[in-house]
Amino acid sequence: MQSLVSDLSHQLFRNGGAGLIIDYGYTRHEIGQTLQAVRKHRPVDPLDTPGDSDLTAHVNFQLVTETAHSAKTKVWGPVDQGVFLQRLGIAERMNTLLKRANVVQAHDIRTAVTRLIAPAEMGILFKVLAITDDRISHLAGFETDS
């Protein structure tokens, strides 16, 4: 991940633009069990039946930030996904969609939004971080986090 962030940051520094990282992880260096395995949407032991599970690890957002800063790029966040989506107007978008939705669609829309923003769901677990060149002075979703 560090190599990827370094390459991305150098490209953004030279050519401009922005990169957005959305994933679950830690905002500070943490020691602990970050390697995880998931099979059929349930956590399993990473060493149980190798090859039959998806392996994943928490992102160390502090290391991402430090790596991006070393390439002289600007870092925004990380901010909780729920906060980020609310700042972008997810509630307003949901209400617009609900106006044309039938009962089943309305239920699905509300369920999906809850899953994305609720603290007990993905709202706090997932973080959003942006890396930009230093010419960008405003970035939607990060209004108070730059």
C-alpha positions, -999 to 999 in steps of 0.1 A, spaced: 0 0 0 28 24 8 44 20 -26 10 26 -43 4 58 -22 39 70 -30 34 65 -67 0 81 -67 12 111 -46 42 117 -70 18 116 -100 -6 141 -83 23 164 -73 36 164 -109 4 164 -129 -23 178 -105 -56 162 -96 -70 142 -67 -70 106 -55 -97 93 -32 -92 63 -8 -123 47 8 -117 17 30 -118 4 65 -89 9 88 -71 29 115 -66 66 117 -35 61 139 -8 34 139 -22 5 158 -7 -29 168 -32 -57 165 -49 -82 143 -54 -64 110 -53 -95 87 -88 -108 82 -105 -135 62 -141 -135 49 -161 -163 34 -197 -160 24 -199 -125 41 -187 -139 74 -154 -136 92 -134 -168 94 -99 -178 106 -74 -167 79 -57 -201 81 -89 -221 78 -92 -236 43 -67 -215 25 -78 -204 -10 -115 -205 -1 -117 -171 17 -110 -135 8 -80 -121 27 -79 -84 36 -62 -60 60 -71 -27 76 -56 4 60 -32 23 81 -44 58 72 -17 75 93 9 58 72 -10 68 40 -10 104 53 27 104 61 36 88 27 15 114 8 30 143 28 65 131 20 57 135 -17 46 171 -10 9 165 -16 -20 177 4 -40 152 25 -77 157 33 -91 136 61 -95 108 69 -131 114 78 -157 88 87 -176 76 56 -210 85 72 -199 121 78 -184 123 43 -215 111 26 -237 134 46 -216 164 37 -220 154 0 -258 153 4 -268 116 7 -299 125 27 -311 149 0 -303 124 -28 -322 97 -8 -352 120 -5 -352 127 -42 -351 90 -50 -379 83 -25 -403 106 -44 -404 82 -73 -399 49 -55 -425 23 -48 -427 7 -14 -401 -20 -20 -377 5 -36 -382 29 -8 -373 2 18 -342 -8 -2 -331 29 -5 -335 35 32 -317 3 40 -288 11 17 -283 46 31 -285 33 66 -258 7 58 -235 34 43 -238 61 70 -250 45 103 -223 43 130 -233 7 138 -229 -2 101 -202 12 77 -205 49 87 -176 48 112 -158 17 102 -150 30 67 -128 61 63 -124 85 34 -91 102 26 -81 123 -4 -47 132 -17 -44 163 -40 -18 186 -54 -14 217 -33 -33 239 -58 -67 225 -47 -81 247 -19 -115 232 -15 -127 196 -17 -163 185 -12 -168 163 18 -138 176 36 -150 211 44 -136 212 80 -109 186 77 -81 202 56 
